[in-house]
Amino acid sequence: MKHINISLLLFLLTTISINAQKTSLFNGEDLSGWNIHGTELWYVEDGLLVCESGPEAKYGYLSTEKFYDDFILTLEFKQEANGNSGVFFRSTLEGTKISGWQVEVAPPGSNSGGIYESYGRGWLIQPDPEKDKALKMGDWNQMKIKVVGNKVTTWINGTQMISFSDEKIGQGKGSIALQIHDGGGIKVKWRKLKIKTL
């Protein structure tokens, strides 16, 4: 019996330690710690972070005030309407021109979990099309992004989408930014945005 209790205690302490190392990027109340870029809509509703196309239907971004180099980011997203969005890392912005790398969040068949370099080389890697079935359009999806040095690995709902190494990514510095694509008619909800620095 003592043996079981010690094992349980060690498990709980490990779990608490891991959770303690995670930082929440979104407080569920307002956009503290974030910067809005562009005229698209970013707001909090029912404890969720929402991005929605504005009247200009252009690109828009919500970036963290802090920069993050090596990290594990976990979050959940729910695509409504078009759902074309993304999560940028090691990114900087001038107005709505972003430099950095995007983990794609898009409707089925549009390479969610792949890596795209805006204003640069374009698509760096796209997931195997068979993996696209991991995405649940119109429902909550779990995304995990791990960035360490040159290497980026992404998961959607537990399915590893890509693992990719790139020297240019390894040299990057910047914030994490959520994107709303241009074209209008887009709405995406976000929650449970947590980061663990490595």
ROZA-631352 format. One record per residue: residue number from 1; residue in three letters; x, y, z of N, C-alpha, C, CB in turn. Coordinates in steps of 0.2 Angstrom, whole numbers. Glycine has a CB too. Layout:
N
     n   res    n_xx    n_yy    n_zz   ca_xx   ca_yy   ca_zz    c_xx    c_yy    c_zz   cb_xx   cb_yy   cb_zz
   NUM   Ala       X       Y       Z       X       Y       Z       X       Y       Z       X       Y       Z
...
// end
This chain:
198
     n   res    n_xx    n_yy    n_zz   ca_xx   ca_yy   ca_zz    c_xx    c_yy    c_zz   cb_xx   cb_yy   cb_zz
     1   Met       4      -6       0       0       0       0       4       6       0      -5       0       6
     2   Lys      10       6       4      14      12       4      17      13      -2      20      11      10
     3   His      19       8      -6      22       8     -12      18      12     -17      24       1     -15
     4   Ile      12      10     -17       7      13     -22       6      20     -20       0      10     -21
     5   Asn       6      22     -14       5      29     -12      11      33     -14       4      30      -4
     6   Ile      17      31     -13      23      34     -15      23      35     -23      29      30     -13
     7   Ser      21      30     -27      21      31     -34      16      36     -36      19      24     -37
     8   Leu      10      36     -33       5      41     -34       7      48     -33      -1      39     -30
     9   Leu      11      49     -27      13      55     -25      18      58     -30      17      55     -18
    10   Leu      23      53     -32      28      55     -37      25      58     -44      33      50     -38
    11   Phe      20      54     -46      16      56     -52      13      62     -51      10      50     -53
    12   Leu       9      64     -46       6      70     -44      11      76     -44       2      70     -38
    13   Leu      17      75     -41      22      80     -41      25      82     -47      27      78     -36
    14   Thr      26      76     -51      28      77     -58      23      81     -62      30      71     -62
    15   Thr      17      79     -62      11      83     -66      11      90     -64       4      79     -64
    16   Ile      11      91     -57      11      98     -54      17     102     -57      11      98     -47
    17   Ser      23      99     -57      29     103     -59      28     104     -67      35      98     -58
    18   Ile      26     100     -71      25     101     -78      20     107     -79      23      95     -82
    19   Asn      14     106     -76       9     112     -77      12     118     -74       3     110     -73
    20   Ala      16     118     -69      18     125     -66      23     128     -71      22     123     -59
    21   Gln      26     124     -75      31     127     -80      27     130     -86      35     122     -82
    22   Lys      20     129     -87      16     132     -92      14     139     -90      11     127     -94
    23   Thr      14     143     -95      11     150     -94       5     151     -99      16     155     -95
    24   Ser       0     154     -96      -6     155    -100      -5     161    -104     -13     155     -96
    25   Leu      -6     161    -110      -6     167    -115     -12     172    -115      -3     166    -122
    26   Phe     -18     169    -113     -24     172    -113     -28     171    -107     -28     169    -119
    27   Asn     -30     177    -104     -33     176     -97     -41     175     -97     -32     183     -93
    28   Gly     -44     175    -103     -51     173    -103     -55     179    -102     -53     168     -99
    29   Glu     -52     185    -101     -56     191     -99     -55     197    -104     -54     194     -92
    30   Asp     -48     198    -106     -47     203    -111     -40     202    -115     -46     210    -107
    31   Leu     -38     206    -119     -32     205    -123     -26     208    -120     -33     208    -130
    32   Ser     -25     207    -113     -19     209    -110     -13     205    -112     -20     209    -102
    33   Gly      -7     208    -114      -2     204    -116      -1     203    -124      -1     198    -113
    34   Trp      -6     206    -127      -7     205    -135      -7     212    -138     -13     201    -136
    35   Asn      -5     212    -144      -6     218    -148     -10     217    -155       1     221    -150
    36   Ile     -14     221    -156     -18     220    -162     -15     224    -168     -26     223    -161
    37   His     -15     221    -174     -12     224    -180     -17     223    -186      -5     220    -182
    38   Gly     -19     229    -188     -24     229    -193     -31     231    -191     -24     223    -197
    39   Thr     -36     231    -195     -43     233    -193     -48     227    -192     -46     237    -199
    40   Glu     -45     221    -193     -50     215    -192     -51     214    -184     -46     208    -194
    41   Leu     -56     210    -183     -59     211    -176     -56     205    -172     -67     210    -176
    42   Trp     -54     207    -166     -51     203    -161     -55     205    -154     -43     203    -160
    43   Tyr     -58     200    -151     -62     202    -145     -63     195    -141     -68     205    -147
    44   Val     -65     196    -134     -66     191    -130     -74     190    -129     -63     192    -123
    45   Glu     -76     184    -129     -83     182    -129     -84     176    -125     -87     182    -136
    46   Asp     -88     176    -120     -89     170    -116     -82     166    -114     -93     165    -119
    47   Gly     -77     170    -112     -71     167    -110     -67     165    -116     -72     162    -105
    48   Leu     -69     166    -122     -65     164    -128     -62     169    -132     -70     160    -133
    49   Leu     -56     168    -135     -53     173    -139     -56     172    -146     -45     173    -139
    50   Val     -59     177    -149     -62     177    -156     -59     181    -161     -69     178    -155
    51   Cys     -57     179    -167     -55     183    -172     -61     183    -178     -48     181    -175
    52   Glu     -62     188    -181     -67     189    -186     -66     194    -191     -74     190    -182
    53   Ser     -68     193    -197     -66     197    -202     -70     204    -201     -69     195    -209
    54   Gly     -66     210    -202     -69     216    -201     -72     219    -208     -64     221    -198
    55   Pro     -74     225    -208     -77     228    -214     -72     228    -220     -80     234    -213
    56   Glu     -66     229    -219     -61     229    -224     -59     222    -227     -54     233    -222
    57   Ala     -60     217    -223     -59     210    -225     -51     209    -227     -63     208    -231
    58   Lys     -47     212    -223     -40     211    -225     -36     207    -220     -36     218    -225
    59   Tyr     -30     206    -221     -26     202    -216     -26     206    -209     -19     201    -218
    60   Gly     -26     202    -204     -26     205    -197     -22     200    -192     -32     206    -194
    61   Tyr     -18     203    -187     -14     199    -183     -15     201    -176      -7     199    -185
    62   Leu     -14     196    -171     -14     197    -164      -8     194    -161     -21     195    -160
    63   Ser      -3     199    -159       4     196    -157       5     197    -150       9     200    -162
    64   Thr       9     192    -147      11     193    -140      16     199    -139      14     186    -138
    65   Glu      15     202    -134      20     207    -132      27     204    -131      18     211    -126
    66   Lys      27     198    -129      34     195    -127      36     191    -133      33     190    -121
    67   Phe      43     190    -134      46     186    -139      47     179    -136      52     189    -142
    68   Tyr      46     174    -140      48     167    -138      52     163    -143      41     163    -137
    69   Asp      57     161    -140      62     157    -145      61     150    -145      69     158    -142
    70   Asp      63     146    -140      61     139    -140      56     137    -135      68     135    -138
    71   Phe      51     133    -137      45     133    -133      40     127    -136      40     139    -133
    72   Ile      36     125    -131      30     121    -133      24     125    -132      30     114    -129
    73   Leu      20     126    -137      14     130    -137       8     125    -138      13     135    -142
    74   Thr       3     125    -134      -3     121    -134      -9     126    -134      -4     116    -129
    75   Leu     -14     124    -138     -20     128    -139     -26     124    -142     -19     135    -143
    76   Glu     -32     127    -142     -37     124    -145     -41     129    -149     -43     121    -140
    77   Phe     -43     127    -155     -46     132    -160     -52     129    -163     -41     134    -166
    78   Lys     -57     133    -164     -64     131    -167     -65     135    -173     -69     131    -162
    79   Gln     -65     132    -179     -66     136    -185     -74     137    -187     -63     133    -191
    80   Glu     -76     143    -187     -83     144    -190     -82     148    -196     -87     148    -184
    81   Ala     -87     148    -200     -87     151    -207     -81     148    -211     -87     158    -206
    82   Asn     -77     152    -214     -72     150    -218     -66     146    -214     -69     156    -222
    83   Gly     -64     149    -208     -59     146    -204     -52     147    -206     -61     139    -203
    84   Asn     -50     151    -211     -44     152    -213     -40     156    -208     -43     154    -220
    85   Ser     -35     153    -205     -31     157    -200     -24     154    -199     -35     157    -193
    86   Gly     -21     155    -194     -14     152    -193     -11     155    -186     -10     154    -198
    87   Val      -6     151    -184      -2     153    -178       5     154    -181      -2     147    -173
    88   Phe       8     161    -180      14     162    -182      19     162    -176      15     170    -185
    89   Phe      25     160    -177      30     160    -172      37     163    -174      32     153    -170
    90   Arg      41     166    -169      47     170    -171      45     175    -176      53     165    -173
    91   Ser      40     179    -175      38     183    -180      38     191    -178      31     182    -182
    92   Thr      39     195    -182      39     202    -181      34     206    -186      46     206    -181
    93   Leu      31     211    -184      26     215    -189      28     222    -190      19     214    -186
    94   Glu      27     224    -196      27     231    -197      20     233    -200      33     233    -202
    95   Gly      15     236    -196       8     236    -199       5     229    -199       8     240    -206
    96   Thr       3     227    -205       1     220    -206       5     216    -210      -6     221    -209
    97   Lys      11     219    -211      16     215    -215      20     211    -210      21     219    -219
    98   Ile      20     204    -210      23     200    -205      29     196    -208      18     195    -202
    99   Ser      34     196    -204      40     192    -206      40     186    -201      47     196    -206
   100   Gly      40     180    -203      41     174    -199      37     168    -202      37     176    -192
   101   Trp      35     163    -198      33     157    -200      26     155    -197      38     151    -198
   102   Gln      22     153    -201      15     151    -199      14     144    -199      10     155    -204
   103   Val      11     142    -194       8     135    -194       0     136    -196       8     132    -186
   104   Glu      -1     133    -202      -8     134    -205     -14     131    -201      -8     131    -212
   105   Val     -19     135    -201     -25     133    -198     -30     135    -203     -27     137    -191
   106   Ala     -33     130    -207     -37     131    -212     -43     126    -213     -33     132    -219
   107   Pro     -48     127    -218     -53     122    -219     -50     115    -221     -58     125    -224
   108   Pro     -53     110    -221     -51     104    -224     -48     104    -231     -57      98    -224
   109   Gly     -42     100    -232     -39     100    -238     -35     106    -240     -44     100    -244
   110   Ser     -33     110    -234     -29     116    -235     -23     116    -231     -33     122    -234
   111   Asn     -20     110    -229     -14     110    -226     -13     112    -219      -9     113    -231
   112   Ser     -18     111    -215     -18     113    -208     -12     109    -205     -24     112    -204
   113   Gly      -8     113    -201      -2     110    -198       4     111    -202      -3     103    -196
   114   Gly       4     113    -208      10     114    -212      13     121    -210       8     114    -219
   115   Ile      19     122    -213      23     128    -212      23     132    -218      30     126    -209
   116   Tyr      21     139    -217      21     143    -223      26     150    -220      14     146    -225
   117   Glu      30     152    -225      34     158    -224      31     164    -227      41     157    -225
   118   Ser      28     168    -224      25     174    -227      30     179    -230      20     178    -222
   119   Tyr      29     182    -235      33     187    -239      40     184    -239      34     193    -234
   120   Gly      41     177    -241      47     174    -241      46     168    -246      50     172    -234
   121   Arg      48     162    -244      48     156    -248      42     153    -249      53     151    -245
   122   Gly      36     155    -246      30     152    -246      30     145    -242      28     151    -254
   123   Trp      26     140    -245      26     134    -242      33     131    -241      21     129    -246
   124   Leu      34     129    -235      41     125    -233      39     118    -233      44     128    -227
   125   Ile      34     116    -230      32     109    -229      24     109    -228      35     106    -223
   126   Gln      21     104    -232      14     103    -231      13      95    -228      10     103    -238
   127   Pro       8      94    -224       7      88    -221       5      83    -227       2      88    -216
   128   Asp       6      76    -225       3      71    -230      -4      72    -230       5      64    -227
   129   Pro      -7      72    -236     -15      74    -237     -19      69    -232     -17      73    -244
   130   Glu     -16      63    -231     -20      58    -227     -21      60    -220     -16      51    -227
   131   Lys     -16      64    -218     -17      67    -211     -22      72    -210     -10      70    -209
   132   Asp     -25      75    -215     -30      80    -215     -36      78    -211     -31      83    -222
   133   Lys     -37      71    -211     -43      69    -207     -43      70    -200     -44      61    -209
   134   Ala     -37      72    -197     -36      73    -190     -40      80    -188     -29      74    -188
   135   Leu     -41      84    -193     -45      91    -192     -52      90    -192     -43      96    -198
   136   Lys     -55      93    -187     -62      93    -186     -65     100    -187     -64      90    -179
   137   Met     -68     101    -193     -70     107    -195     -77     108    -191     -72     108    -203
   138   Gly     -77     114    -188     -83     116    -184     -83     114    -177     -89     114    -188
   139   Asp     -78     110    -175     -78     108    -168     -71     110    -165     -78     100    -168
   140   Trp     -70     109    -159     -64     111    -156     -58     106    -158     -64     111    -148
   141   Asn     -52     109    -159     -46     105    -161     -41     107    -157     -44     107    -169
   142   Gln     -37     102    -155     -31     103    -151     -25     104    -155     -30      98    -145
   143   Met     -21     109    -154     -15     110    -158      -9     111    -154     -15     116    -163
   144   Lys      -3     107    -155       3     108    -152       8     110    -156       4     101    -148
   145   Ile      12     115    -155      18     117    -159      24     117    -154      17     124    -162
   146   Lys      29     113    -157      36     113    -153      41     116    -158      38     106    -151
   147   Val      44     121    -155      50     124    -159      56     124    -154      48     132    -160
   148   Val      61     121    -157      68     121    -154      73     122    -159      68     114    -150
   149   Gly      77     127    -158      82     128    -163      80     129    -170      88     123    -162
   150   Asn      82     124    -174      80     124    -181      74     120    -183      86     121    -186
   151   Lys      72     116    -178      67     111    -179      60     113    -176      69     105    -175
   152   Val      55     112    -180      48     113    -179      44     107    -180      45     119    -183
   153   Thr      40     105    -175      35      99    -175      28     102    -173      38      93    -171
   154   Thr      23      99    -177      16     101    -176      12      95    -175      14     106    -181
   155   Trp       7      96    -171       2      91    -170      -5      94    -170       3      87    -164
   156   Ile     -10      90    -173     -17      92    -172     -21      86    -170     -20      94    -179
   157   Asn     -24      87    -164     -28      81    -161     -24      75    -160     -34      80    -165
   158   Gly     -18      76    -158     -13      70    -157     -10      67    -163     -17      65    -153
   159   Thr     -11      69    -169      -8      67    -175      -2      72    -177     -13      67    -181
   160   Gln       4      69    -177       9      73    -179       8      75    -187      16      69    -178
   161   Met       8      81    -188       7      84    -195      13      84    -199       3      90    -195
   162   Ile      18      88    -196      25      88    -199      31      89    -194      25      95    -203
   163   Ser      37      87    -196      43      88    -192      48      91    -197      45      82    -188
   164   Phe      50      97    -196      54     100    -201      60     104    -198      49     105    -205
   165   Ser      66     104    -201      71     108    -199      73     113    -204      77     103    -197
   166   Asp      75     119    -202      77     124    -207      82     129    -203      70     128    -209
   167   Glu      87     131    -207      92     135    -204      89     142    -203      98     135    -208
   168   Lys      86     145    -207      83     151    -207      78     152    -201      79     153    -213
   169   Ile      74     147    -200      70     147    -194      74     147    -187      65     141    -194
   170   Gly      79     143    -187      84     143    -182      87     150    -180      89     139    -183
   171   Gln      87     154    -185      90     161    -183      84     166    -182      93     164    -190
   172   Gly      78     164    -182      72     169    -181      71     171    -174      66     166    -184
   173   Lys      69     177    -173      67     180    -166      60     183    -167      73     184    -164
   174   Gly      56     182    -162      50     186    -162      44     183    -158      48     186    -169
   175   Ser      38     186    -159      33     184    -155      29     179    -158      28     190    -154
   176   Ile      24     177    -154      18     172    -157      13     176    -159      16     167    -152
   177   Ala      10     175    -165       4     179    -168      -1     175    -171       7     184    -173
   178   Leu      -7     176    -169     -13     173    -172     -15     177    -179     -19     172    -168
   179   Gln     -17     174    -184     -18     177    -190     -26     176    -192     -14     175    -196
   180   Ile     -29     181    -195     -35     181    -199     -33     182    -206     -41     185    -196
   181   His     -35     178    -211     -34     178    -218     -38     184    -221     -35     172    -221
   182   Asp     -36     187    -226     -40     191    -230     -46     188    -234     -36     196    -235
   183   Gly     -50     192    -236     -56     189    -240     -62     190    -237     -54     182    -242
   184   Gly     -63     190    -231     -69     191    -227     -72     184    -226     -74     195    -231
   185   Gly     -78     185    -221     -82     179    -220     -78     174    -215     -84     176    -226
   186   Ile     -73     176    -212     -69     171    -207     -71     173    -200     -62     172    -209
   187   Lys     -71     167    -196     -72     168    -189     -69     161    -186     -80     168    -187
   188   Val     -65     163    -181     -61     157    -178     -61     159    -170     -54     156    -180
   189   Lys     -62     154    -166     -62     155    -159     -56     151    -156     -69     152    -156
   190   Trp     -53     154    -151     -47     151    -148     -48     150    -140     -41     155    -149
   191   Arg     -45     145    -137     -45     145    -130     -39     140    -128     -52     141    -128
   192   Lys     -38     141    -121     -32     136    -118     -26     137    -121     -34     129    -118
   193   Leu     -24     144    -123     -17     145    -126     -12     145    -120     -17     152    -129
   194   Lys      -8     140    -120      -3     139    -115       4     138    -118      -4     133    -110
   195   Ile       9     141    -115      16     140    -118      21     138    -112      19     147    -121
   196   Lys      25     134    -114      31     131    -110      37     133    -113      30     124    -108
   197   Thr      41     137    -110      48     139    -113      53     134    -112      50     146    -111
   198   Leu      57     133    -117      62     127    -116      69     130    -116      62     122    -122
// end
